[in-house]
Amino acid sequence: MPQLFLLGVAGLLGLAVGSFLNVVIYRVPRDESLVRPGSHCPHCGHEVRNRHNVPVLGWLMLRGRCADCKAPISARYPLVEAGTAALFVAVAAKFGWSWELPAYLYLAAVAVALAAIDLDLMRLPDKIVLPSYAVAPLLLLPAVIAEHSWRAGVRGLAAAALLYAGYWILAALPKGMGGGDVKLAPLLGFYLGWLGWSSLVVGAFAGFLLGGLVGVLLMATRAATRKSRIPFGPFMLAGVFLAVFAAAPIANWYSGLLTPTA
């Protein structure tokens, strides 16, 4: 029962956070305030009524159109809300009632916002990434104090430095990584390192693997060419969550491949 309660709260919180992330995704790249004005239609400027601000249900009630000017409302809005809720539930199921849970819920929220913005504009805004350098350690500090997880904290800092160095080297190569990817890498390295070295290896490698597979698929379907620019941030973030949820079985499977059978 406590676990079901936690998952339910995480889902509702995810819906609310996802609604806020829609504001972040639209306004942060445009240097607009997150507070004023309130939610409004970008086409006619009319404020969104409270009943239409209910996550997912509001979009369904409106049938994907503004209540005033009938302009279409992107389906991405309810998808962000539902996707954030699903990710929050998955993170809550993974960490349970632990000190680490708030930190990884924060990572989930940041991941959704950054992935959407990078897909839209091929940017990873400093206004989201850089403050997270401070927020992430602060959210994990209770775990360090309550659980004496000093080793995890130190390992996280070391992993952040390693991943930053790796991405910095890649960025220095011709047609290398973008500056936003380099800035994001230490944050992701810290979260992965906290969980363990195998999580760091799986998460870092998975980002490149996923990015490569999608790139090949896009070229195979002629949706992109070798010269096309593809945002890498979403693949970095996807790799991190693959490691969060499945680093141990993936590492064990790979170790099994390397171990000769009798």
Buried (B, 14 or more C-beta within 10 A) or exposed (E): EEEEEBBEEBBBBBBBBBBBBBBBBBEBBEEEEEEEEEBEBEEEEEEBEEEBEBBBBBBEEBEBEBBBEEEEBEEBBBBBBBBBBBBBBBBBEBBEEBBBBBBBBBBBBBBBBBBBBBBEEBBBBEEBBEEBEEBBBEBBBBBBEEEEBEEBBEBBBBBBBBBBBBBBEBBEEEEEBBEBBBBBBBBBBBBBBBBBBBBBBBBBBBBBBBBEEBBEEBBEEEEBEEEEEBBBBBBBBBBBBBBBBBBBEBBEEBEEEEEEEE
